[in-house]
Amino acid sequence: QNLESTTIIVNFDEDEARMSFASILDAAPKRLSSNYADFGTSWELRFSTIPGVSAKTIVRAQDEVNLHPGEVLVVSWTVYGKTGPMDAPHWGYFFMMACCNLVQYSTLGAFLWHICRSGCGQNYGDTVPFEEQEEITCIVPCYMPNEQPIIMGTIEHAMNEILYENISADAEDKPQGKLTIVVVYNAPPEWSHPIEERLAALHNTRFGRFNRLFKAVRVPESKSKAENLNYVIPDVSSQYIAIYDADHHPDPVSLRRSLHKIKATGVDCVQGSTYIREGPLLLGGIVNAEFFVTYFIIFPGMELLGHTGFFGGSNALWRTSFLQGIEFDHAVQTEDIDLSVRAILRSARISFCSESRSGELAPSSVQALWKQRLRWAMGWDQVTFNHMKAIRESDIGARLKCGLYYLLPFRWLSLLLAFFACIVSPVISTVFAIRTHFSYRYGYLGTPIAIANGLSFLFAVSIITAAVAQLVRFEAPATRLRTGVFIVVFYLCTPIYILCQMVLVTESLFRIARKNDTQWVVTTRSGGEATEPATNEAPQAKRQSFGAGNVMGNFVIPESPTRKRSVRSSGSQPADFGGLELKAMGSDSVNPPRTESGSDSPLLQSPTPEP
């Protein structure tokens, strides 16, 4: 690093003299001499003379020059900063940056290897005869006081927009569809709302473009998504189960892609990707960019390095036989991650399929986003602490153990390294550069550190390039430019993002240490303002409208929408439906529904459509 270039003139009137550079420095300005002295012998000096002047060139401090009487020595030199061995702090800095680069480039390399060998993305089912297609049950769990403004739109999408059955949607005499849509929800005991009348009218009927079966179940005494899922999964008879959150609208071919991958690879679960389909422009755009980079770059590399993926809670396809042998834990903040770890400990295979996409609503505000991410952070930390002993003592093999360690405790180390690379290192480099510019006491960080910083910058450029390439491959042309712009914005805001992650994890660990990690905060989303229910004593989360308009859209209600739907009863016992209470709002009497089979648990059987 060039610290200063200076020229001085040294006159010698005495007889021939022999002078070293140390003597020449005595003729230099005092400031110059004192500053250089701080470097000891670790600096390098380079000298040259003005052409035409009889003089010697001094290249080292200990070199001497012979001067004759009357000669004028004109010496120009440049002083460079430290180039000698780095001290302990410098090597510590270099070690941290080397670790950062190791993690970064291992993920990037795994992603590139995944791209080279991946074959996911085919639309399985296009050529399979309708009679040979497997039946799939799509379960939509929700907390109805929060989801009632959007649930009808989700039902409409599931019944009409998901492409699966190989039948003509315009045929007059359509066979019974292969998909069963089950909305399973919970609410406070005293809560009631007209939405339940609509769901009761649709329950156990077939309708829509593909003549699919729809069921709605209210789970008594349930207080969580986990309890809702545990209630209905044991009664599923189809070969596969797809799980979607209430705000998810899967892409038309996403289910086919997931089914293709689960059949082609033999895994137990395929986890698709998520994007923001509606939300505030800035907030929704940045979250969507984060989702795109995470699902299309980070997760594929993570799966290859850790030898496993994980279930993300929505847009996932499971083998029913495996899911019925394990239950969701309602006592944790992220029941999906907890179930993933327990499933992997049972040697389950979970894989990502980024091409299987589903759109969700963005949180309604920054505050709602923060509460959601805090819940996620606490959930991951809970799962890490709860299962570390089980992972250590399990017999799943070293490969899967390393994968679980990579997913759980290693993420803390990854976050620390990211914090150092994105915040600490730039601050140190900037401060060092500024102070060196105004004072020559600080010298040079060193060549190894400069190379490590350069590699870190090259990684950021590579990730953006990879994101753009994935964007061209998978993003629709209409939204490609907007998503690309927000990806750039997201990376420019990476230091802020990493800092927020550090704060979230710190608060999460603090709450867990204080046993204050059990409170569940419902995430409010954009997409419609919740109306006041007919009877609701419990507090209800509010939504922000984002131009949703009529949440019913062009949804077609079967005949007799106000018909009183009932549940099966026996003798004088309260009416129930396979153990699941389904309220019929305003009903004074009940009539048992007809089913195709005489099963005592008709929840997920295939009833004949009622007139």
C-alpha positions, 0 to 999 in steps of 0.5 A: 500500500503506497503510503507516501512518495517524497523527494529530498535533496541532500548536499554534501560539501565535505570530502567524500562521504559514505552515507546510509539511508538512516543518515539521509532520513535525518535530513527529511522532515521530522514528521516523516521520520517519526511516522516511519520509525513506528514500522520498525524494520517491517517496511520496504523502501524503494529509491531512484534518482532523477535521470542525469544526476550523478547519484546512486540508487538505494534499495534498502535501508542498510545500503550505502552510497558514495558521494564526492565533494560537490555532488548533489544527491537527489533521492525519490522514494516511496514508502510501503506499508507492512509486508512482513509476517502478520501478527496474531490479530491479523491471522485471526481475522484471516482465519474467520474470513477463510471459514466464511469462504469455506461455508459459502463456496461449499454451498455454492458448489453443492448448488452447481452440482445439484443443477448438473444432476437434477432432473426434477420439473417434469409434469408427471401425469400428462400421459397417465390414464385417468383410471391409473392415477393415484388418489391424493388428499389435500389437507388445508389446516387453518385457524378460522378466525384469522383465515375466514376472509381468504378461505373461500378463495383458497377452496376455489383455487384448490377445486378448479385451478390445480391440474391433476386429473387427466379428464376434460374440465368441460365434459358434461359427464365427468367422473369423480375427481382423484383429489379430496380437499379437506379444510380442517380448522379450529377456533375458540369454543365461543366463536361463530361466523357465517363462514361456517354456514358456507362450509357446512353447505359445501361439506361432503359434496363434489363440485368444480371443474374436476368434480372433486370431493370437499370436506370441512371439519371443525376440530373440537378443543384444538388450539393449533395446526398440529392438533388439526392435522393429527385429527384428520390424518389417521382417517386418510385412505389415499396413497398420498397427502398434500398439505397446504396452508390456508393462504397458499395457491399452488401453481397448476402443475406443482402437484404433478411435479411433486408426485413425479419426484416422490415416485421417481426418487422413492422419498417419503416427502417432497417439499416444494417452494413458496413465493409471495403472490400478494402483499405490500410492494416493498415488503412483499418484494423483498420477502419474495426475493428472499424466498426465491434465493432460499428455495432455488439456491440455498436449499438445493445446496443444503440438501446435497451437503446435509443429505436431507431436506426438511418439511416446511409446513406447506406445499409438501407431498407425503406418503400417507403410510409414513405420515400416519405413523408419526404425530405432530407435536403441538407444544413447539413453535414449528411443528413442521421442523420438529416432525422433520427431525423425528421423521429423519431419525426414523430414516425418512427421506425428505427432498426439495423440489423447487420447481413445485411452487405455491404462492402465499400472502405476505405478512401485513406489516413489518411488525407481523413479519417480525413476529412470524420470524421470531416464532420461526427462530424459537421453533428452530432453537426449540427443536435443536435443544430438544433433539440433540441427545436423540440425534447423538444416540440414534443409529441412523448412520453417520451421514444422516447424523451429519445432515441433522447437525448441519441443519440444526446446531451448525446454523448458529455457526453459519449465522456467526460467520455470515455476521462476521463476513457481512458486518464485522469485516466490512467495518474493520476494512473501512475503518482501517482504510480511513485511518490509514489515509489520514495517518501512516501508522496502520500499514497494510492488512496483509495479502492473505486477508486481501485475498480472503476479502476478494473471494468473499466479494466474488461469492456475492457476485456468483450468488447474484449471477446464479439467482439471475440464471434461476430467475430466467429458468423458472420465473414467469416473464411477467414478473421476472424483471420485478423479482430480479430487481428485488433480488439485487435490493435484497443482497444490498440489504444483506448486512441489515438482514443478517443483523436482524437474524442475529437479533432474532436468534438472540431473543429466541435463545433468551426467551427459551432460557427464561421458559417464555417460548410457548406463546403462539402469535398468529401471523396477520397477512395481506389479502382481505379485512376480517369481518366481525363474526356473529359471536366472538368473545375471543380476540381476533387478529386483523388483516390489511386489505390489499385489493382482494375485493370479493373473497368468493370470486366466481366460486360456484356454490352447489344448490341449497347453500343454506341447507342445514348440514348435519353430522352423524349421530348415534342414539342420544349422543351428540352429533359427530362426524367420525369424532369430528364436530362440524357445526351447522350454523342455525340448525335446529335438527340434523340429518346423517349424510349418505356415504358410499361405504358403511364405514363408521369413520366417513371423514375421508371416504368418498360420499355420493354427491347429494342433490 
